[in-house]
Amino acid sequence: MDEPAILEPRRATTADGSLLVQAGRECFIETFGHLYRPEDLAAFLASAHTAESWQQTLADPELATWVVLAADGAVAGYAVAGPCKLPVAGREPRAGELRQLYLRGGYQRRGLGTRLLETALTWLEAAGHEPLYIGVWSENFGAQRLYARHGFRRVGEYLFPVGEHRDLEFILKRQAIISST
């Protein structure tokens, strides 16, 4: 059986909102759903992956969202980047953050995560964000390896709420590679 054809990442628009609501929910459940009580998962999804939350993200001029669609039009993955909002002591005023990067299971380990990551990092650097941060679940070892290959190093941690549950997240950092001057 042939692998599904994948398009390159493209900037998402407000017209992609409904696709991203569905993809965001499905990717989170597929990746992390088994970790939480149903009520915690439902509370998180009801706040983080709604039509309203995605429309705000897509309309925010300080944020950029990319989507990758499979040949059948389904979302294979997406990424969101913008100014850093992580709880970093002494956070630099121009710090940027990769806020989300998700792939559906059938599209992992094909280079798509790398393409999305590199697209987001290039945008952050071109927009003058420096340094760059990522928050990653402490037990998402595959993502941690990907980020380490791109120069990110652990500099802190925080607790990420999913309903009443709190996940230990690592804060990763790297200096921008492209000079903003």
C-alpha positions as CSV (number, residue, x, y, z in Angstrom):
1,M,0.0,0.0,0.0
2,D,1.3,3.4,-0.9
3,E,2.0,6.0,1.8
4,P,-0.5,8.9,1.7
5,A,0.8,11.9,-0.1
6,I,1.5,14.8,2.2
7,L,1.6,18.5,1.2
8,E,4.1,20.8,2.8
9,P,3.1,23.0,5.7
10,R,1.1,26.1,4.8
11,R,0.0,29.0,6.9
12,A,-3.4,28.4,8.3
13,T,-6.2,30.9,8.0
14,T,-9.4,31.5,9.9
15,A,-11.1,29.3,7.2
16,D,-9.1,26.3,8.7
17,G,-10.6,26.8,12.2
18,S,-13.1,23.9,12.1
19,L,-10.4,21.5,10.7
20,L,-8.1,22.6,13.5
21,V,-10.7,22.2,16.2
22,Q,-11.2,18.6,15.2
23,A,-7.5,17.9,14.6
24,G,-6.5,19.5,17.8
25,R,-8.9,17.4,19.8
26,E,-8.1,14.2,18.0
27,C,-4.3,14.7,18.2
28,F,-4.4,15.5,21.9
29,I,-6.7,12.5,22.7
30,E,-4.6,10.1,20.5
31,T,-1.3,11.3,22.1
32,F,-2.3,12.0,25.7
33,G,-5.9,10.9,26.3
34,H,-4.9,7.7,28.1
35,L,-3.2,9.7,30.9
36,Y,-6.2,11.6,32.2
37,R,-9.5,11.0,34.0
38,P,-12.4,11.5,31.5
39,E,-13.5,14.7,33.3
40,D,-10.0,16.2,33.2
41,L,-9.7,15.5,29.5
42,A,-13.1,16.9,28.8
43,A,-12.4,20.1,30.8
44,F,-9.1,20.6,28.9
45,L,-10.7,20.0,25.5
46,A,-13.6,22.3,26.3
47,S,-11.2,25.2,27.0
48,A,-8.3,24.6,24.6
49,H,-9.8,23.1,21.5
50,T,-13.0,25.0,20.7
51,A,-14.1,27.0,17.7
52,E,-13.7,30.2,19.7
53,S,-10.2,29.4,20.9
54,W,-9.0,28.4,17.5
55,Q,-10.5,31.5,15.8
56,Q,-8.7,33.7,18.4
57,T,-5.4,31.9,17.7
58,L,-5.9,32.2,13.9
59,A,-6.9,35.8,14.0
60,D,-4.1,36.9,16.4
61,P,-1.5,38.8,14.4
62,E,1.3,37.9,16.8
63,L,0.8,34.2,16.2
64,A,1.4,32.0,13.2
65,T,-0.2,28.6,12.6
66,W,0.7,26.1,10.0
67,V,-1.3,23.1,8.9
68,V,-0.3,20.1,6.8
69,L,-3.1,18.4,4.9
70,A,-3.0,14.8,3.6
71,A,-4.2,14.2,0.0
72,D,-7.6,13.3,1.3
73,G,-7.9,16.8,3.0
74,A,-7.5,15.5,6.6
75,V,-5.1,17.3,8.9
76,A,-1.9,15.4,9.2
77,G,-0.3,17.9,11.6
78,Y,-0.1,21.5,12.7
79,A,2.1,23.9,14.6
80,V,1.5,27.2,16.4
81,A,4.2,29.8,17.3
82,G,4.4,33.3,18.7
83,P,5.7,35.3,21.6
84,C,6.8,33.2,24.6
85,K,4.1,32.8,27.3
86,L,6.0,30.1,29.3
87,P,6.7,30.8,33.0
88,V,10.3,31.6,32.5
89,A,12.0,33.7,35.2
90,G,13.6,36.8,33.6
91,R,12.1,36.0,30.2
92,E,13.6,38.0,27.5
93,P,11.3,40.6,25.9
94,R,11.6,39.3,22.4
95,A,11.5,35.6,23.3
96,G,9.5,33.3,21.0
97,E,7.8,30.0,21.6
98,L,6.7,27.0,19.6
99,R,3.4,26.7,21.4
100,Q,2.0,23.5,19.8
101,L,3.3,20.9,17.3
102,Y,1.1,17.9,16.8
103,L,1.1,15.1,14.3
104,R,-1.5,12.3,13.9
105,G,0.0,8.9,14.6
106,G,0.0,7.7,11.0
107,Y,2.1,10.7,10.0
108,Q,4.9,10.4,12.6
109,R,8.4,9.4,11.8
110,R,8.2,10.6,8.2
111,G,10.0,13.9,8.6
112,L,6.8,15.9,8.9
113,G,7.5,17.0,12.5
114,T,10.9,18.2,11.4
115,R,9.4,20.2,8.5
116,L,6.7,21.8,10.8
117,L,9.3,22.6,13.5
118,E,11.8,24.1,11.0
119,T,9.0,26.2,9.4
120,A,7.9,27.5,12.8
121,L,11.5,28.2,14.0
122,T,12.3,30.0,10.7
123,W,9.2,32.2,11.1
124,L,10.0,33.0,14.8
125,E,13.6,34.0,14.0
126,A,12.6,36.1,11.0
127,A,10.0,37.9,13.2
128,G,12.9,38.8,15.5
129,H,12.1,36.4,18.4
130,E,15.2,35.5,20.4
131,P,15.7,33.2,22.2
132,L,13.3,30.5,21.4
133,Y,11.4,28.3,23.9
134,I,9.4,25.1,23.8
135,G,7.3,23.5,26.6
136,V,7.3,19.7,26.3
137,W,5.8,17.0,28.5
138,S,8.5,15.4,30.6
139,E,7.7,11.9,29.3
140,N,7.4,12.8,25.6
141,F,10.9,11.5,24.8
142,G,10.5,11.5,21.0
143,A,9.7,15.2,21.0
144,Q,12.5,15.9,23.3
145,R,14.9,14.1,21.0
146,L,13.6,16.1,18.0
147,Y,14.0,19.4,19.8
148,A,17.5,18.5,21.1
149,R,18.5,17.8,17.4
150,H,17.5,21.4,16.7
151,G,19.6,22.9,19.5
152,F,17.1,23.1,22.4
153,R,18.3,22.4,25.9
154,R,16.3,22.0,29.1
155,V,16.3,25.2,31.3
156,G,13.3,24.7,33.6
157,E,10.0,23.1,34.3
158,Y,6.5,23.9,35.2
159,L,3.1,22.2,35.8
160,F,0.7,22.2,32.9
161,P,-3.0,21.9,33.8
162,V,-5.3,19.4,32.1
163,G,-8.5,19.8,34.1
164,E,-7.6,19.2,37.7
165,H,-4.5,17.1,36.7
166,R,-1.1,18.7,36.5
167,D,1.6,17.4,34.1
168,L,5.3,18.1,34.6
169,E,6.5,20.0,31.5
170,F,10.1,20.8,30.6
171,I,11.0,24.2,29.3
172,L,13.5,24.0,26.5
173,K,15.5,26.9,25.1
174,R,17.8,27.8,22.2
175,Q,19.3,31.0,20.8
176,A,18.0,32.1,17.4
177,I,20.3,31.0,14.6
178,I,19.2,33.8,12.1
179,S,20.3,37.2,13.3
180,S,17.4,39.6,13.6
181,T,19.6,42.6,12.9
